[in-house]
Amino acid sequence: MNLGQQLAQIMMANRRRPPNAAPDPERQQKIRSMLDVDPPTLTEKLDVMRRAFAYVPSDEGQEKLDAARAGMAADEVGGEAPAVGTVVPDFTLPDQHGKSVRLYERLEAGPVVLSFYRGMWCPFCNLELRALQAALPEFERLGASLIAISPQKPDFTVSTADLNALTFDVLSDGGNVVAEAYGLVMDIPQAIVDHQRDDLGFDVAEYNGAADRKVPVPATLLIGRDKKVVFRFVNPDYRYRVEPADILAALGESAASVSTHGS
């Protein structure tokens, strides 16, 4: 399935109806051509998706989006996330099956890859979740489990798992309680809210069942059995995500270190 087909699947699942998007055959054909590929790595997939999503109705609109993203980077949003070597807070949240998952209990069995994503509505998140699912056998081979967290309502959490055929835990963090404890909560800038509503046809507040539009900064933490962060990726620009191969490399190094010190 190429990127264009994956994007269409995501858009249909979210029932998106961009209200201000007038048909533009030339533009649509250009985007289809850009997305008619299936790169092997998540990084390459995201690069294509960024270029395809670069279109907004006006130069002024693009400038506002660029300024909003630059502002998040300048404010170091997500900079307070647990650093490497620090102990992470415990939590218990419901998964896509309605069962409670407690982090510290999961860590008793082995390391945990903890991924904070924005929601089912985000194409970049869906690509990341699919890449993590593809790498799941390798994570499990190294004794690790995967947990993904978003603030969206439980029904959308179930839909996210179904849409991406996820077999790992997908948790619903209503009100961003856990994301707040991890220093990852951010307000979506108004320019991006406007773009999502007017050009893409959705409102994050509806997915979260909240009056605000708070989401976690996309982040991935590898947490060891000692509850400490082994590897950390945080980027306030939601269009960038960590490559699963990098997490696996960190997991392998951590396992080797534990083996060496334990022998």
N, C-alpha and C positions, 0 to 999 in steps of 0.2 A: 504494500500500500504506500503510494507516494505521499509527500507532504500535503499536496492539494486535497487528496482524498481524506487524509486524516483531519485536516482543518474543516472540511465540509461535514465530516462526521461529528466533530466537536460542536460546530455551529448548529447543526440540526438537533443535537441532544439538548442544547441550551435554548432552542427555539428563538434564536436571535432574529430580530426584524429591525435593521437599521432604519430609523424614521427619515433621516435626511439624506440618505445615500441614493442619488439618482443614478440609473443605469448608465454606465460608460463602457461601451463595448471594447474600445481600445485599451482602456485601463484594465478591464477584467481579463482580456486576453494576455496582457503583459504579466499580470499576477499569476494567471494559470501557468504560463510558461516558466516563471520563476519557481513555482511550487511543484513542477512536474519532475521531481527528483526525490531520491530517498537516500540521503547521505548516511554513512555508517555510524557516525558518532553523534552524541547529543549536541556537542559544541557546534558541529557543522549544521545540524538541523536548525538550531536556534539562530545561527547566522543567516540562514536563508529566510527564516520566519521574520527576523528583524527587518530585513530588506523589503520583504513583501508587505509588512505592516507599516512601513514608513509613510504611506500615503495618508494624508488628511485633506479635507476640502480646500484649505487655503494655506499660503505661506505663513500667514499670521498664526494659524492654528498649530502649525508645526513648530514655530518659534516658542509658543506657549508650552507645548509638550517638552521640548528640549530644555527650556528653562526650569520646568517642574522637576525633571529628572536630575538636572544639575544641582538644583536646590537640595534634593534629598541626599545627594552625595556630599555636598558641602556641609550639611547638618550632621553628617555621619550617622544617619538613621540606622539603627541596628548595631551600633558600635558597643552597646552595653551588653550584648549577648555573652554568655559564659565563655571565658577565654580558655585556651588549651591549658590543661593542668588543674582547672578548678572543678569543684563538685557541682553537679547540676541539681536543681530542685526536683523533688519527686512530684508525680501527679497521677491521677486516675481519671480516665475519660472513656466514654462509650465508643466502641468501634462500629463498623458498618453493619454488624449483626446484632447490635444492641447490647453486646457484652462489655463489661468493664475491663479496661486494660490498665495495669499499674506499672509504671516505668521501673521502679526498683525491683519488683518481682520479676520482670522480664530480664533485668540485668543479672539476676542470679543464675540464669541459664547461659549467658554469654553477652558479648558486646551488642550494642544497639545503634543502628543508623537512624537518626531522628531527623526527619525532613519536614520543615514548615513550608506549606504552600498556600497560595492565596485563595484558590477555590476552583470549582468545576468550570467556571466561566472563563478562566485564563488559559489560552492555548499553550503558552509557555510552560505552565504548570502541568498540563496534560502530557506534553512531550517529555518533561522530566519524569513524571510518574511512570510513563511507559518504559523509559530507559532504565529506571530503577527496577521495574518488574523484570525486564530482560536480564538484568544482572543478578536477580535474586538467587539463582542457583549457586553463583560464585560466593555471594555473601554467606549463604547457608553452609557452603563447603568450609568456610573459614570460621564457622560457629556463630555468626552474627544474625540478628533479625532486623527487620525493617519496620519502622513506624512513620506514618505520614499524618500531619495534623493541619487542619484548617478551621476557621471560625464558622464555616457554613452550617446550616441546619442539617440535622441527621438525614433527612430525605435526600438532600443533595450529596451528602457523604456516600450514601448507598449508590446514588447515580454515578458518582465519580468512580467508585470501585467497579461498577458494572461497565461503564463506558470504556475504561482502560484495562478491563479484565485483570484487576489487581487481586493477588492472593495474599498480600501482606496486610497488616493492620492499618486501616484508614480511620482516624479518630476525628470526632467533632468537638471543637473547643469553643463552645458557645460563649460569647462575650469576650473572646480572646484572653481568658483568664490565664491559661498556661503561657501563651505567647507574651503576655504582660510580665509574668514571672521570669521569663527568659530574656526580657529586655528587647523584644522584637516588634512591638506594636507600633504601627504608624497610621496616620490619616492619609488617605489617598488625596493628593493635591487636587484642587478644584479643576484645573485645566485637564487633568486626566479623567476626572469624574465626568466632565462635560463631553470629552471625547468618547468615553465609553457609552454614555447615554445617547448622544446625538449621532455619532458615526458608526457605533457598533451595536447599539440597540439593547443595552441592558443596564441594570443598576445593581451594584454590589450589595446595597442594603437589603434588597429582596432576598438574596441568597443567604445572607447572614441573619435575617429576621431581626434586624436592628435599625434604629433610627440613624446611626452614624455609618460611616464608611471606613471603618478601621480594619486593617488586614495585617498579617505578619509580614515582616521583611522576609523574602525568600532566603532560607537558611538551612544548612545541613550540618549536623553535629554527629561525629562518631564518638560514642560514649563507652568507656571501658567498664568492666565488671566492678571496678572500684568506684564507679559513679563519677569519674573524672573525664573531662573532654580530652580526646586524643587527637581529633582533627576537627577543624572549624572552617566553614565557608559561609560568609554573610555578604550579600550584595544588595544595596537598596534599589539598584536598577533591576527590576523584575525580569528583564529580557535576557539576563545572564544566569546560568546555573552551573553547578559543579559537575564535572564529568564523573560518571560512576567508576571509571578506571582509576581516578585519583583517590576515591574513597577506598577502593579495594587495595590500592597500594599502601595507603595508610594503615588499613586493617592488617595487611600482611606484615608490615613493619612492626606493628604493635604486638602481634602474635609472636613474632620472632623474638622481640625484646622480652616478653613475658617468659618465653621458653628458656632463653639464655639466663635470665635472672633466677629462674626457678630451678635450674639444673645445678 
